[in-house]
Amino acid sequence: MNKSGLGAALRVLRESSGLEAKAVARSAAMSRSKLSKIETGSIAPSITDVDCVLSAIGVSDDVKAEYMAAAREAATEITAWRLIRRLGYSRKQQQVQALEARTALLRLFQPSLVPGLLQTPEYARAVFARKNLSSAQLERTIGARLARQAVLYAEGKAFRFIIVESVLHWRILPPLAMAGQLDRLISASRLPGVDISVVELSAPQVDFPGHSFCIKDDRTVTVELVHAETVVTDPRDISLYVSKFERFSESAVSGDAMRTLIEGIRDELLREQETA
């Protein structure tokens, strides 16, 4: 099976399952129109699209492996942010939520922002407010991002976050609201399946931050660039990101040491608020 024929093959699978296109599209977090274009070959499905559609149909593991292999023929997939904007940031958040629900181990390195799964509503608003969305789009997107955070409480999952200390000082919000965001990190770090580490700026470094990336199990790596989102699926490339993540993990602080560090930064913000 080649990628060009993947859409038609997905249509056959869906029809064989007896499911209506509308129901599959809804479960796959995409529009009915997009699913139709994928099935007719008007657009090539992304790896995420294929994963979501197969999960919505409910195929066996063997069948899913076969179809995902076809989707991975292009080892690296790049989607410009302007196309994601056209899709809708809220819809994108729903797609990410669907993938996170099927991920047992999520490893995320972030040198720029507080990870979306750990953001307060105020922080999420500040992030998406910079994308020139309408009021309705902004509210839907924030709601979709916050809805993703329920996965942190699911049993049988593990989340490892590594954040560069500069993220904690970056003034995305006024002091009091930023202090609230830091409190959120402290409380989330006490959840059973969540490990949060911070790379201190004063610590000797073994690597360079570069850009954020998210490793889902050992299946995919998502990299956020200025102009696009890149999805990496080649095992050789994934191993490079896993190695980079572990190198930063070795030089980061976690547990009580991490909480003490964050509390110190938070207290500085609170003092600044009091004297303002």
Phi, psi and omega in degrees: 000127176258168186293329182294331180264006185294321181299314179296321179295323177295322179297317179298317178299314182296315181295323178294331181284343182084004181274143176283150181301322181300318181291319179295317179300317181297314180293330181272005179058046175219165180285157177298324180296318181295316179300319179299317180293324177294314184293330180269356179083010179292327175228149178277131180289144174280170177299319178297318179302312182297315179302312182293319181293315180298320178293322179294323179287326179085044181283168178288165180298321181295316179295318180298319180299319180297314182289323179293327177298320178295322180292334183270009177303323172268106191294330180235133184236128183240128178237118181295145180299330180296329177285324177293323177298320179295321176297321183114124182296328179293320177296321177298317178299323179293322177295316178298319178301318180296321179290319180296328179295335181258010181255128180274321180232118177245125178241123185230128176251128185223110177261003188237320186221161168295132180305144183304324180292348183243006185280144170282164177303322181294319181292316179300320179297318180296324179292309185280340177296339179278001183256011175055047177272157172291165181302317181294317179296320180298314181295319179295320182292316178298315179300319180292322178295315181294327179296330179298331189292345178299335182295338179297338184261002181285143178283151175079012179241153178230134180235124177240118180246132171240123183239134175284138186307327182302331178301324184286341179261344186294122189277070174288331184230163171299161186309312185294316179292324178292325176297322177296323177296320179293324175298322179298320177297317181297314181292320180295329181293346180266358176290144186305319184262010186247129174236122179243126178239151179235130175273110182290142180292334182275352183279146174300133186255144181252355183205177179248140185300314181067258184217169178286154173204152182230123180257120178258111188051227171241029186265314184217156170233129176254127182241129179259115177256174181298319187258345189200166171255132181246131177248122182254131181232351178292125182305327179294321179286321178301320181298329178295318180290323177298317179297318180296318179300315182292327177296317177292326179299323181294332182258005182260160176255147180220183178062220183297323179296320178294316181295322177297319178298312182293322179298322178297317178293318178299316182296326176297320178295319180294321177295321178297321179296319182293328183267356182290000000 
